[in-house]
Amino acid sequence: MKWVQLATVSACALTLALGATTGAHAAKPLTRTAAEAEPIFADSAARGGFVLVAPGSIPTIVVDPADAAVVRHAADDLADDIRTVTGQSVSVAATPAGKTAILVGTLGSSPLIDRLVAARKVDVSRLKGAWESFVIATVDRPLPGVDKALVVIGSDRRGTAFGTYEVAQGMGVSPWAWWADITPQHRDTLVVRAGVHRFGPPSVKYRGVFVNDEDWGLYPWAEKTFDPERGDIGPKTYRKIFTLLLRLKANTLWPAMHHTTAPFNSDPANAKLAEEYGIVMGSSHAEAMLRNNVGEWKDDPAKFNYATNPEGVKAYWEERAKLNGPYESLWTLGMRGIHDTGMVGPKTMQEKVALLDKIIGDQREILSKDVSPEVTKVPQIFVPYKEVLEIYRSGVKVPDDVTIVWPDDNFGYIRQFASREEANRKGGAGVYYHLSYLGFPLSYLWLSTTPPALVQEEMTHAFDTGARNVWVANIGDIKPAEIGTSHFLEMAWDIDRWRGKSQRQFLEDWSRRAFGPALAGKTAELMDRYYRLNFERRPEHLEWLPKAESRHLSDYTPDEVNDRLRAFRKLVAETKAASAQVSPSQADAWFELVEFPIRVSAAANVRFFAAERYNELIDNEQAMARSAGGAAVEAQAEITALTEKFNTQIAGGKWRWLMPEEPADSQWRIYRARPVPMPGGGLIADPAKFLAVVDGNAPANSPITEAESFTSNTGWRLVEGVGRGQGVMIADKPGATLTFSLDVASDGRSVQLGVLPIFPDGQGQEIAVDVGIDGAAPQRVSWPRAVGSPAWAQGVLDNLLKATAGPVLSPGRHTVTVTARTGRVALDQLRLATPEVIPTHENH
């Protein structure tokens, strides 16, 4: 077809043309007036507006053939969206065929749009030269024979695509309509409000995701269900991923890269399609120069060593630069092992620094030769992930125009924030953040449980300290990370949209967009509680470190277990009740996004803790033990049934093979919780006896005081939605003070502090506070933050670091003062603790 030959822009031409926009991204989104922030569409006739779509009256979507291919793709999707919402068929053409039209185009690439601008039909003075920005406006008599038009004008090809998908969202089409089966509300008529709506530039220049650890979800689904002809993740699947990214106003992808999946660039059609969709392709920290070493390094693995085989490795990188040079890419510099392991060759830190400096220099020489002679204008990143961070800190000289992309510790806590000097580099800074992870000490690949409140706290601080050029989130198999992905990318597009807002406010807004106003409040409440409960311990982390012979025992007391299971059971009951209010058209989306994660995470907890109770009591309290065993077996059956429903019944089997039952198999066993042993069929009984204890009354006197229950506060702020209780108290600067009043009922109790395992600013690797009790001299309490250490491992699994302060307290009331000695202390709770006793069967 003629349309397939629409013009595209090469990476080389784009970087040369943009010039000044490459480097630290300092652009601030335009301030939108109240009128500009109004919805694009009205529910009824509006002054100055017009009917865009009605029975028997449909517009033409007009796209100039000279515009970029991604613009045509977005226009075609808009036509499909209008058909979905209204039932009316809309055509995409080069010229209008009626009195109304939707005119879509890019400044400088669409003669149609340029003529409108020249005729002063639309003010684009703030659009010219902007990065990925767009205007949506109503225009009277834009063309001969056209009375009214809705006009979408982009500053560049992605800006135009984003604007086109923004029109679809304005009609009620979720970015997740296909990926999460969110059905938009039917509308017979679409009425456009008169006015102008301006968007952009984005807060962060390159915004995207990493599709990773796809062995158990995305790969088998693509192989067996979505694209069985190919039997792999290929262009058909990537087309859906690229469209999702554009609908979410994202522009960057790190593609799937495990052994199971063919490397992205092994099929030239993948890279060609990415360019057609305007997607900037990058690669992870372990895949320098867009090379998937797992699937593309065919030589002896021992030769992937730059110290001994520089020419062989260099030729390998040069091949990719020559092939992908014409495309818009984000080139990863540096070097690690073949698959997420340390760089081989050098032994000492000095040798590692020297070799990494040479590698980066040689890689830039390749880029200058095969991509652009102006290498400082070729987008490049350096990711100091895991061991590379220590090498960087030891003196690696990252070129000024290269973006340093700071990683988290794989569990949502960013390891280092840019100093002022690092933030002011031409290349600026970025963040690589995990919403899914495979690795030590335990993975979390099953459900998406990182609370938006934590992501918002970490990413907002990263932005404020200069991380404004690249944001990439590891989202695993895409599903079930829909909510977290939306939140991450919405902040990247407009950092101030959620600044100062609570997790509950975000969830209510997201739920309203997905399910409508009637369900929004209840859905937000349910998901808020889901994130809070699972933050205390993820469902994939229901395994505790060994203590004496009690390998299977958790750190929770029986009362704490009962409290936790009671909260989950209440959450499930309310979720089931809310499910009855969901319309049939939204039932699939509701199950995928709300009911499944809540019910499965609850069942995983019942399975684990009921089996634990069975093991504890079977020798001495057989009736209760067998009832607990029955509860564990019943919970396992529910997990199996819900997983089967997700895979075979939802959306007519659309997602078959996408959702595994964790733990799914024996792969990567050292990084995944072990299967919970189930009692034999002859050793279980009706769960009612066990559940009656769980559902009983909570203990009257809790030994825990939540951090927000202070009596006085100087300099701390509450962050809701993360931590235990209502939230955590965070001190941004040293000197902030909280005072508490604690009532001690019996002897032998000390004050135990619990803080979140976040990292302080700069390179300081210690959280510190002073604790004063009853006016005595304060005692310094600190938590070293050494990634990979046993304390770090326990901290990220618990999402809590604990330390005891002060003397053993006598019965009565005591005053405790906590003063931050480092910035970014997140105090979660104080606990009256007895000296630790290693739990055994006899202790319960």
C-alpha positions in Angstrom: 0.0 0.0 0.0 1.0 3.5 -0.6 0.7 4.4 3.1 3.4 2.0 4.1 6.0 4.3 2.5 5.4 7.2 4.8 8.6 9.0 5.7 10.6 8.0 8.8 13.4 9.8 10.5 16.7 8.1 11.0 18.5 8.4 14.4 21.5 10.1 12.8 19.3 12.7 11.1 17.2 13.2 14.2 20.1 13.7 16.6 21.8 16.1 14.2 18.6 18.1 13.8 17.7 18.3 17.5 21.2 19.1 18.6 20.6 21.1 21.7 17.8 18.8 23.0 20.3 16.0 23.4 21.9 15.9 26.9 20.5 16.9 30.2 16.7 17.3 29.8 15.8 20.5 31.6 12.5 21.2 29.8 9.6 21.9 32.0 6.1 21.0 30.9 4.0 24.0 29.9 1.7 25.4 32.5 -1.8 24.7 31.3 -4.6 27.2 31.9 -7.9 26.1 33.4 -9.5 26.1 30.0 -6.7 24.0 28.5 -7.1 21.5 31.3 -10.8 21.0 30.5 -11.8 17.6 29.1 -11.6 17.4 25.3 -15.1 15.9 25.0 -18.4 17.1 26.7 -21.3 14.9 27.7 -23.7 17.3 26.0 -23.8 20.2 23.6 -21.2 22.8 24.7 -20.9 26.5 23.7 -18.7 26.8 20.6 -18.2 23.1 20.4 -19.5 20.7 17.8 -20.7 17.1 17.3 -17.8 15.1 16.0 -19.5 11.7 15.8 -23.2 10.9 15.8 -25.4 8.3 14.1 -25.2 9.1 10.4 -22.6 11.8 11.0 -18.9 10.8 11.0 -15.7 12.7 10.4 -12.7 11.8 8.3 -9.4 11.3 10.0 -7.0 13.2 7.7 -3.3 12.4 7.7 -0.9 13.8 5.1 1.0 11.0 3.2 4.2 12.8 3.8 4.0 12.4 7.6 5.8 9.8 9.6 4.5 6.2 9.7 3.8 6.3 13.5 1.3 9.1 12.8 -0.6 6.9 10.4 -0.5 4.0 12.9 -1.9 6.3 15.6 -4.7 7.6 13.2 -5.6 4.0 12.3 -5.9 3.1 16.0 -8.0 6.2 16.6 -10.4 5.1 13.9 -10.7 1.7 15.6 -11.2 3.4 19.0 -14.0 5.6 17.6 -15.6 2.4 16.2 -15.3 0.7 19.6 -16.8 3.7 21.5 -19.6 4.7 19.1 -20.1 1.8 16.7 -19.5 4.2 13.8 -16.9 3.4 11.1 -14.4 6.2 10.5 -12.0 6.3 7.6 -8.4 7.5 7.5 -7.5 9.4 4.3 -5.4 12.1 2.8 -8.4 14.4 2.2 -11.7 15.0 4.1 -14.9 13.6 2.8 -17.5 15.6 4.9 -18.2 18.7 6.9 -16.2 17.6 9.9 -12.8 16.2 10.2 -10.0 15.2 12.6 -6.8 16.7 11.2 -3.6 15.0 12.4 -0.1 16.0 11.6 3.5 17.0 12.6 5.0 20.5 12.2 7.3 20.5 9.3 6.4 17.0 8.1 2.8 17.6 7.2 2.1 20.1 4.4 -1.6 20.0 5.5 -0.7 21.1 9.1 1.9 23.6 7.9 -0.8 25.3 5.7 -3.1 25.6 8.7 -0.3 27.1 10.8 0.6 29.6 8.0 -3.1 30.6 7.8 -2.9 31.3 11.6 -5.7 28.8 12.3 -3.7 27.4 15.3 -1.1 29.1 17.5 1.9 26.8 17.6 4.4 29.3 18.9 5.1 27.2 22.0 5.2 24.0 20.0 8.0 24.8 17.6 11.3 23.1 18.6 9.7 21.4 21.7 10.4 17.7 22.5 7.4 15.4 22.1 4.8 18.1 22.6 1.4 18.5 21.0 -1.7 20.7 20.7 -5.3 19.6 20.4 -7.6 22.4 19.2 -10.9 23.0 17.6 -10.8 25.0 14.3 -13.6 26.6 12.3 -13.4 26.2 8.5 -9.9 24.8 8.4 -10.2 23.6 4.8 -12.6 24.2 1.9 -15.8 22.3 2.4 -15.0 21.5 6.1 -17.0 23.5 8.7 -15.4 22.1 11.9 -12.3 20.2 12.7 -10.5 18.7 15.7 -6.8 19.3 15.0 -3.9 17.4 16.5 -0.5 19.0 15.9 2.7 17.5 17.2 6.1 19.1 17.5 7.7 15.9 16.3 6.4 12.5 15.2 5.9 11.1 18.7 4.3 14.3 19.8 1.7 13.8 17.1 1.1 10.2 18.0 0.8 11.0 21.7 -1.8 13.7 20.8 -3.8 11.3 18.7 -3.9 8.7 21.5 -4.8 11.6 23.9 -8.0 12.1 21.9 -8.8 8.4 22.3 -8.3 8.7 26.1 -10.5 11.7 26.1 -13.3 9.5 24.6 -12.7 7.0 27.5 -10.4 4.5 25.8 -7.8 3.3 28.4 -4.2 2.8 27.3 -4.7 -0.7 28.6 -7.9 -1.4 26.6 -6.2 -4.3 24.7 -3.6 -5.4 27.3 -6.1 -5.5 30.2 -9.5 -5.8 28.4 -10.8 -2.5 29.7 -13.9 -1.8 27.8 -14.8 1.9 27.2 -18.3 3.1 27.9 -20.4 3.3 24.8 -21.3 6.8 23.6 -23.8 7.4 20.7 -22.5 10.9 20.3 -19.1 12.5 20.7 -19.3 16.3 21.3 -16.0 18.3 21.2 -15.5 21.3 23.5 -14.3 24.4 21.8 -10.7 25.4 22.8 -7.1 24.6 22.8 -5.3 21.9 24.9 -1.5 22.0 25.1 0.6 19.1 26.4 4.4 18.7 26.9 7.2 18.8 26.9 7.6 15.8 29.1 9.4 16.0 32.5 11.7 13.2 31.5 13.2 12.9 28.0 13.4 9.1 27.5 10.7 7.2 29.3 10.2 3.5 29.0 10.1 -0.1 30.2 12.3 -3.2 30.3 10.4 -6.4 29.4 12.3 -9.0 31.4 12.4 -12.5 32.9 9.8 -13.4 30.3 10.3 -17.2 30.7 7.1 -17.9 32.7 4.6 -15.4 31.2 5.2 -13.3 28.1 7.3 -15.8 26.2 5.0 -18.9 26.6 1.9 -16.7 25.9 3.5 -15.3 22.7 4.8 -18.7 21.7 1.6 -20.8 22.2 -1.3 -18.3 22.2 -0.7 -15.0 20.6 1.8 -15.8 17.8 2.1 -19.6 17.5 3.1 -19.3 13.9 6.3 -17.7 15.0 6.6 -19.5 18.3 8.4 -16.6 19.9 8.2 -13.0 20.9 8.5 -11.3 17.5 7.1 -8.4 15.5 3.4 -9.3 16.1 4.0 -9.1 19.9 6.2 -6.1 19.7 3.6 -4.2 17.6 1.3 -4.5 20.6 4.0 -3.5 23.0 4.9 -0.4 20.9 1.3 0.7 20.7 0.9 0.3 24.5 4.0 2.5 25.0 2.7 5.2 22.7 -0.7 5.2 24.5 1.2 5.6 27.8 3.3 8.5 26.3 6.4 6.4 26.6 9.1 6.3 24.0 11.8 3.7 25.0 12.0 0.0 25.2 14.6 -2.5 26.5 13.4 -5.7 24.9 13.1 -9.3 26.2 16.5 -10.9 26.5 16.4 -14.3 28.3 17.6 -17.6 26.8 14.1 -18.6 25.9 13.5 -15.6 23.5 15.2 -14.9 20.2 17.3 -11.7 20.5 15.4 -8.7 19.4 17.8 -7.7 16.7 18.2 -11.3 15.4 15.1 -10.5 13.2 15.7 -7.2 11.3 11.9 -6.8 11.2 11.8 -6.0 14.9 14.2 -3.0 14.7 12.5 -1.8 11.5 9.1 -1.9 13.2 10.4 -0.1 16.2 11.6 2.7 14.0 8.3 2.8 12.2 6.5 3.2 15.5 9.0 5.9 16.7 10.2 3.7 19.6 13.7 4.4 20.9 15.3 1.0 21.3 17.8 0.5 24.1 19.3 -2.4 26.1 19.9 -3.3 29.7 23.0 -2.8 31.8 24.2 -6.3 30.8 23.8 -5.7 27.1 26.3 -3.0 26.0 25.9 -1.6 22.5 22.4 -3.1 21.9 23.9 -6.6 22.0 21.9 -9.4 23.6 24.9 -11.5 24.7 22.8 -14.4 25.9 21.6 -15.1 22.4 24.1 -13.3 20.1 27.6 -14.1 21.5 28.3 -17.2 19.5 32.1 -17.6 20.3 33.6 -19.3 23.3 32.1 -17.6 26.4 35.6 -17.3 27.8 36.4 -15.0 25.0 33.8 -12.4 26.1 36.7 -10.8 27.8 37.9 -7.3 26.8 41.2 -7.7 28.6 42.3 -10.7 26.5 40.1 -10.4 23.4 39.4 -6.7 22.7 39.4 -7.0 18.9 36.9 -9.9 18.9 34.5 -8.1 21.3 34.9 -4.8 19.4 34.1 -6.4 16.1 30.9 -7.9 17.7 29.9 -4.4 18.9 30.7 -2.8 15.5 28.4 -5.2 13.7 25.4 -4.0 15.7 26.4 -0.3 15.3 26.5 -0.6 11.5 23.1 -2.4 11.4 21.3 -0.2 13.9 23.0 3.1 13.2 20.2 4.3 11.0 17.6 3.8 13.7 16.8 6.0 16.8 18.5 4.2 19.6 19.7 4.7 23.2 23.2 3.1 23.3 24.3 1.4 26.5 28.0 1.8 27.2 30.3 -0.2 29.5 30.5 -4.0 29.9 29.4 -6.8 32.2 29.4 -10.5 31.9 27.3 -12.5 29.3 24.2 -12.6 31.5 23.9 -10.2 34.4 27.3 -11.1 35.9 30.4 -9.1 36.6 32.8 -8.1 33.9 35.5 -10.8 33.5 39.2 -10.2 33.1 40.6 -7.6 35.5 41.2 -8.6 39.2 41.9 -5.4 41.1 39.6 -2.4 41.4 42.3 -0.3 39.7 42.4 -2.7 36.8 38.6 -2.7 36.5 38.5 1.1 36.4 41.2 1.3 33.7 39.6 -1.4 31.5 36.1 0.1 31.8 37.5 3.5 30.8 39.1 1.9 27.7 36.0 0.1 26.9 33.9 3.2 26.9 36.4 5.1 24.8 36.4 2.3 22.2 32.6 2.1 22.2 32.4 5.8 21.5 34.9 5.5 18.7 32.6 2.8 17.1 29.6 5.1 17.5 31.4 8.1 15.9 32.4 5.9 13.0 29.1 3.9 12.4 26.3 6.1 13.8 27.3 9.8 13.7 30.6 11.6 13.6 29.1 14.0 16.2 29.3 11.3 18.9 28.3 13.7 21.7 24.9 14.0 20.0 24.3 10.2 19.9 22.1 9.3 22.9 24.1 7.1 25.3 23.7 5.8 28.8 25.9 4.2 31.5 24.2 2.1 34.1 26.3 1.5 37.3 24.3 -1.6 38.2 25.3 -4.0 41.0 29.1 -4.3 41.1 29.5 -1.6 38.5 28.5 1.1 41.0 31.6 0.4 43.1 33.8 0.5 40.0 32.2 3.9 39.0 32.7 5.2 42.5 36.4 4.2 42.2 37.0 6.6 39.4 35.5 5.6 36.1 35.5 8.7 33.7 32.0 8.7 32.2 32.0 11.3 29.3 30.1 14.4 30.0 27.4 13.9 27.4 26.6 10.3 28.5 23.6 9.9 30.9 24.4 8.1 34.1 21.3 5.9 34.9 21.2 5.2 38.6 19.8 1.8 39.6 17.7 0.8 42.6 18.8 -2.1 44.7 16.3 -4.4 42.8 13.7 -3.9 45.5 12.6 -0.4 44.9 15.2 1.6 46.9 17.4 3.7 44.7 21.1 3.1 45.6 22.5 6.5 44.8 21.2 9.9 43.7 23.0 12.3 41.5 25.3 14.9 43.2 24.9 18.5 42.0 28.0 18.0 39.8 26.6 14.8 38.3 23.2 16.3 37.7 24.7 19.3 35.9 26.6 17.1 33.4 25.5 17.6 29.8 24.2 14.0 29.7 22.5 14.4 33.1 21.1 11.5 35.0 18.4 8.9 34.9 17.0 5.9 36.9 16.6 2.2 36.2 13.9 0.9 38.6 12.5 -2.5 39.4 8.8 -3.3 39.6 9.7 -7.0 39.0 12.9 -8.9 39.7 14.6 -12.2 39.4 17.6 -12.6 41.7 19.0 -12.7 45.3 17.8 -13.0 47.9 14.3 -13.9 46.6 12.6 -12.9 43.3 9.2 -11.3 42.9 7.9 -12.3 39.4 4.3 -13.4 40.2 2.2 -10.4 41.3 2.9 -6.7 41.2 3.1 -5.5 44.8 5.5 -2.5 44.9 3.3 0.2 46.4 2.9 3.4 44.2 3.7 5.4 47.3 7.2 4.0 47.5 7.8 4.5 43.7 6.5 8.0 44.0 8.8 8.9 46.9 11.9 7.4 45.3 11.3 8.7 41.8 10.3 12.2 42.8 13.4 12.5 44.9 15.5 11.2 42.0 13.9 13.8 39.7 14.5 16.6 42.1 18.1 15.6 42.4 18.6 15.7 38.6 17.4 12.4 37.1 15.5 13.9 34.2 16.9 12.3 31.1 16.1 8.6 31.3 13.6 6.6 33.3 13.2 2.9 32.7 11.2 0.4 34.8 11.6 -3.3 34.8 8.0 -4.5 34.4 8.6 -8.3 33.9 5.9 -9.7 31.7 3.9 -6.5 31.5 0.9 -8.2 33.1 0.2 -8.0 36.0 2.1 -4.7 36.4 -0.4 -2.5 34.7 -1.1 -0.1 37.6 2.5 0.3 38.5 3.6 0.8 34.9 0.9 3.5 34.5 2.0 5.3 37.6 5.7 5.2 36.7 5.2 6.5 33.2 2.6 9.2 34.2 5.2 10.6 36.6 7.8 10.5 33.9 5.5 12.4 31.6 4.5 15.0 34.2 6.3 14.8 37.5 4.0 17.3 39.2 0.8 15.4 38.3 1.1 13.2 41.4 3.6 15.2 43.5 2.1 15.7 47.0 -0.8 13.3 46.2 -1.4 10.1 48.2 -1.3 6.6 46.9 -5.1 6.4 47.5 -5.6 9.5 45.4 -3.7 8.0 42.5 -5.5 4.7 42.8 -8.9 6.4 42.8 -8.0 8.4 39.7 -6.7 5.3 37.9 -9.7 3.3 38.9 -12.1 6.0 37.7 -10.4 5.9 34.3 -10.5 2.1 34.2 -13.9 1.3 35.7 -15.9 4.6 35.9 -16.9 6.7 38.9 -19.2 4.3 40.5 -16.5 1.8 41.3 -13.5 4.1 41.7 -13.7 4.8 45.4 -14.1 1.2 46.5 -11.5 -0.1 44.0 -9.0 2.4 45.2 -9.6 1.4 48.8 -9.2 -2.3 48.0 -6.0 -1.9 46.0 -4.6 0.5 48.6 -5.0 -2.2 51.3 -3.6 -4.8 48.8 -0.4 -2.8 48.4 -0.1 -2.1 52.1 -0.5 -5.8 53.2 1.9 -7.1 50.5 4.5 -4.4 51.3 4.9 -6.0 54.7 5.8 -9.2 53.0 5.4 -10.0 49.3 3.6 -13.2 48.4 6.8 -14.4 46.6 8.8 -13.8 49.8 6.9 -16.1 52.2 10.0 -17.9 53.2 12.2 -16.9 56.1 15.9 -17.3 56.7 17.0 -20.3 58.8 16.9 -20.0 62.6 18.4 -23.0 64.4 16.3 -25.9 63.1 13.2 -23.9 62.4 13.7 -23.4 58.7 10.0 -23.0 58.0 9.0 -20.7 60.8 8.3 -17.0 60.1 9.3 -14.1 62.3 5.6 -13.4 63.1 4.0 -14.3 66.4 0.8 -16.3 66.3 -1.2 -13.1 67.0 0.6 -11.3 64.1 -0.2 -14.2 61.8 -3.9 -14.1 62.8 -4.0 -10.3 62.3 -2.5 -10.6 58.9 -4.7 -13.4 57.7 -7.8 -11.7 59.2 -7.0 -8.5 57.2 -6.6 -10.6 54.0 -9.8 -12.5 54.5 -11.7 -9.2 55.1 -10.1 -7.8 52.0 -11.2 -10.8 49.9 -14.7 -10.7 51.3 -15.1 -7.0 50.3 -13.5 -7.7 46.9 -16.0 -10.5 46.2 -18.9 -8.2 47.2 -17.6 -5.4 45.0 -17.3 -7.9 42.1 -21.0 -8.3 42.1 -21.3 -4.6 41.2 -19.1 -4.9 38.1 -20.8 -4.8 34.8 -20.4 -7.8 32.4 -18.5 -5.6 30.0 -15.8 -4.8 32.7 -15.8 -8.2 34.3 -12.6 -9.4 32.6 -10.7 -6.3 33.4 -11.8 -6.3 37.0 -10.7 -9.9 37.5 -7.3 -9.2 35.9 -6.5 -5.9 37.6 -8.3 -6.2 41.0 -9.9 -9.6 41.9 -7.1 -11.9 40.8 -4.2 -10.2 42.6 -6.1 -9.6 45.8 -7.5 -13.2 46.0 -4.3 -14.9 45.0 -2.1 -13.0 47.3 -4.5 -13.7 50.2 -4.6 -17.4 49.3 -0.8 -17.5 49.2 -0.6 -16.1 52.7 -3.2 -18.5 54.0 -1.4 -21.4 52.3 1.9 -20.5 53.9 0.8 -19.5 57.4 -1.7 -22.3 57.8 0.9 -24.8 56.7 3.2 -23.3 59.3 0.6 -23.6 62.0 0.1 -27.2 60.9 3.8 -28.0 61.3 3.9 -26.3 64.7 0.9 -28.0 66.2 0.7 -31.5 64.7 2.6 -33.2 67.5 0.6 -31.7 70.4 -2.7 -30.2 69.1 -3.8 -32.5 66.3 -7.4 -31.2 65.9 -6.2 -27.6 65.4 -3.3 -28.7 63.3 -5.5 -30.7 60.9 -7.9 -27.8 60.5 -5.0 -25.5 59.7 -3.8 -28.2 57.2 -7.2 -28.1 55.6 -7.0 -24.4 55.3 -3.6 -24.7 53.6 -4.9 -27.3 51.1 -8.0 -25.2 50.4 -5.9 -22.1 49.7 -3.7 -24.1 47.3 -6.7 -25.2 45.5 -8.0 -21.7 45.2 -4.7 -20.5 43.7 -4.8 -23.2 41.1 -8.5 -22.5 40.3 -7.9 -18.7 40.0 -4.8 -19.2 37.8 -6.7 -21.6 35.6 -9.5 -19.0 35.2 -7.0 -16.3 34.3 -5.4 -18.5 31.7 -8.4 -20.2 30.1 -11.6 -18.3 30.8 -10.8 -14.6 30.9 -11.3 -12.8 27.6 -12.1 -16.1 26.0 -8.7 -17.6 26.7 -6.8 -14.6 25.3 -4.2 -14.9 28.1 -3.6 -18.6 28.1 0.0 -19.4 29.3 0.6 -15.9 30.5 -0.1 -16.4 34.2 2.0 -19.0 36.1 1.3 -20.4 39.5 4.2 -19.4 41.7 6.6 -21.1 42.3 6.1 -22.1 38.6 8.9 -24.6 38.1 12.5 -25.5 39.1 14.2 -22.7 37.1 16.4 -20.3 39.2 15.5 -22.2 42.3 18.0 -20.4 44.5 16.2 -17.1 43.9 12.6 -18.3 44.4 10.7 -19.4 47.5 10.3 -23.1 47.8 6.9 -24.8 47.3 5.0 -25.0 50.5 4.6 -28.7 51.5 1.0 -29.6 51.9 -0.3 -32.0 54.6 -1.4 -35.4 53.3 -5.1 -35.9 52.5 -5.6 -38.1 55.6 -4.1 -35.5 57.9 -6.4 -32.6 57.2 -9.8 -31.5 58.5 -12.4 -28.8 58.0 -10.6 -25.4 58.0 -13.4 -23.9 60.2 -11.7 -24.4 63.5 -8.5 -22.7 62.3 -10.3 -19.9 60.6 -12.4 -19.2 63.7 -9.2 -18.5 65.6 -7.9 -16.3 62.7 -11.2 -14.3 62.6 -11.3 -13.9 66.3 -10.7 -10.6 68.2 -7.4 -8.9 67.9 -5.3 -8.6 71.1 -6.2 -5.6 73.2 -2.7 -4.3 73.8 -0.4 -4.1 70.8 3.4 -3.7 71.5 3.6 -1.5 68.3 3.4 2.2 68.1 3.2 3.5 64.5 5.5 6.4 63.6 2.5 8.7 62.8 1.3 8.4 66.4 3.8 10.9 67.7 3.1 13.5 70.4 5.3 16.2 68.8 7.0 16.6 65.4 9.6 19.0 64.0 10.6 18.4 60.4 9.2 15.0 59.6 6.5 14.4 56.9 3.9 11.6 56.6 3.9 9.5 53.4 0.8 7.4 53.3 0.5 4.0 51.6 3.9 2.6 52.4 5.0 0.9 55.6 2.8 -0.3 58.3 -0.1 1.6 59.8 -1.1 4.8 58.0 2.3 5.3 56.5 5.9 6.3 57.4 7.4 9.5 58.7 10.3 10.8 56.6 12.9 13.2 57.7 14.5 14.8 54.6 17.2 16.6 56.6 19.3 15.9 59.7 17.9 17.4 62.9 14.3 16.5 62.4 12.7 15.3 65.7 9.8 13.1 66.7 8.6 12.5 70.3 6.5 9.5 71.4 4.8 8.5 74.6 5.0 4.8 75.3 3.1 2.8 78.0 5.1 -0.2 79.2 3.0 -2.9 80.9 5.7 -5.2 82.1 9.4 -5.5 82.7 11.8 -6.8 80.1 10.8 -4.6 77.2 13.2 -2.4 75.1 12.4 0.0 72.4 13.0 -1.4 68.9 12.9 1.0 66.0 11.8 0.0 62.5 12.8 2.1 59.4 12.4 1.5 55.7 15.6 0.3 54.0 15.9 3.4 51.8 19.3 4.9 50.9 20.5 8.4 52.1 21.5 11.1 49.7 25.0 11.0 48.1 27.3 8.0 48.7 26.7 7.7 52.4 25.7 4.1 53.1 24.3 4.5 56.6 21.0 5.5 58.0 21.4 7.1 61.5 19.2 8.5 64.3 19.7 9.5 67.9 17.3 8.0 70.4 16.7 9.7 73.7 14.6 8.0 76.5 13.1 9.9 79.4 15.6 12.8 79.0 18.7 10.6 79.1 21.6 11.3 76.8 20.7 10.2 73.3 22.1 6.9 71.9 23.1 6.8 68.2 21.4 4.0 66.2 22.5 3.2 62.7 21.8 0.8 59.9 24.6 0.2 57.3 23.3 -0.1 53.8 25.6 -2.6 52.2 23.8 -4.2 49.2 24.3 -7.9 49.2 24.9 -8.2 53.0 22.7 -10.4 55.2 21.3 -7.2 56.8 20.3 -5.8 53.4 18.8 -9.1 52.4 16.6 -9.3 55.5 15.8 -5.7 55.2 14.4 -5.9 51.6 12.4 -9.0 52.3 10.9 -7.5 55.4 10.8 -4.0 53.9 12.0 -3.0 57.4 15.3 -2.5 59.2 15.2 -3.1 63.0 17.4 -2.0 65.8 17.0 -1.8 69.6 17.9 1.4 71.5 18.2 2.3 75.1 17.9 0.3 78.4 15.3 -2.2 79.3 12.3 -0.2 80.4 10.4 -0.4 83.7 6.6 -0.5 83.7 4.9 2.8 83.2 4.9 5.7 80.8 8.1 6.7 79.0 9.0 9.5 76.6 11.1 8.5 73.5 12.6 11.1 71.2 14.0 10.1 67.7 16.2 12.6 65.9 17.4 12.1 62.3 21.2 12.3 61.9 21.1 11.6 58.2 18.7 12.8 55.5 15.9 10.5 54.1 15.2 8.5 57.3 11.8 6.8 57.0 10.6 5.8 60.4 7.9 3.2 60.3 7.2 2.0 63.9 8.4 1.6 67.4 8.0 -1.8 69.1 8.2 -2.8 72.7 10.3 -5.9 72.2 11.5 -8.6 74.5 15.0 -10.1 73.9 14.9 -12.2 70.8 14.0 -15.9 71.2 14.7 -18.2 68.3 11.3 -19.7 67.5 10.9 -23.5 67.7 7.9 -25.8 67.8 8.2 -25.8 71.6 8.0 -22.0 71.9 4.6 -21.7 70.4 
